[in-house]
Amino acid sequence: MADLVYPPVIVAVKAFWKYLGLKFDFEGEENIPREGGAILAINHVGYLDFALVGTAALPANRYVRFMAKKEIFDNKLAGPLMRGMHHICVDRSNGSASFVAALRALRGGEIIGIFPEGTISVSFEIKELKSGAVRLAMGAGVPVIPTVIWGSQRIWTKKVKRNLRRKNVPITVAFGAPLYFDKQTDVEAGEKLLRETMIAALHKIQERYPDSHDGQRWAPVRLGGTAPAPLN
């Protein structure tokens, strides 16, 4: 498919990152296939996660098509951009249409980005996952790349006033080794494996994160932060 909108958006996004003075640590880019379909299953801690993960995937010369809620596509400014970049609209009242669209894209060799928690985790821990990523992988015969992001919640997240000042915030995105689920996979077992893999990866990058989590609103209780305790 023709990508006339994605390249100029990337230029604008990179300029925005430069304005913010973000310090990037992108890991595991070699785990993104250079051709063929794949799913990035991503934890969700902030509103900029999709753009940051998309940026992290650029060294692999792949554009990520994100599954995003219908409300974004309905926005007069964001909607045309989302459609122009061939992202996939998720209407929660009609989930089957978005599933079919994602399946078609995967079979066509696209990289699909999914936030399997369904929404931003206000505790910044990984919540229970929905089954879409595993079911799509089974249906399309493509790998799932466990992907974790950390630091974006410091810029703009749920229930916290956004802070777009230049702060040199460290941002880590790590792409893990691919997981494969065939049509005989038990979906619940697949979800459990994916979640456990993502949790382990998140803990690993948190341990190496250059700034202290202690007493910070953007950090989970487990690390001495003051974010709300997880509900699950």
Secondary structure as UniProt FT lines:
FT   HELIX           6..20
FT   STRAND          23..27
FT   HELIX           29..31
FT   STRAND          38..42
FT   TURN            47..48
FT   HELIX           49..56
FT   HELIX           58..60
FT   STRAND          64..69
FT   HELIX           70..74
FT   TURN            76..77
FT   HELIX           78..84
FT   TURN            85..86
FT   STRAND          88..90
FT   TURN            92..93
FT   HELIX           95..107
FT   TURN            108..109
FT   STRAND          111..114
FT   TURN            116..117
FT   TURN            122..123
FT   HELIX           132..140
FT   STRAND          144..150
FT   HELIX           152..154
FT   TURN            158..159
FT   STRAND          170..175
FT   TURN            183..184
FT   HELIX           187..208
FT   TURN            214..215
FT   TURN            217..218
FT   HELIX           221..223
//
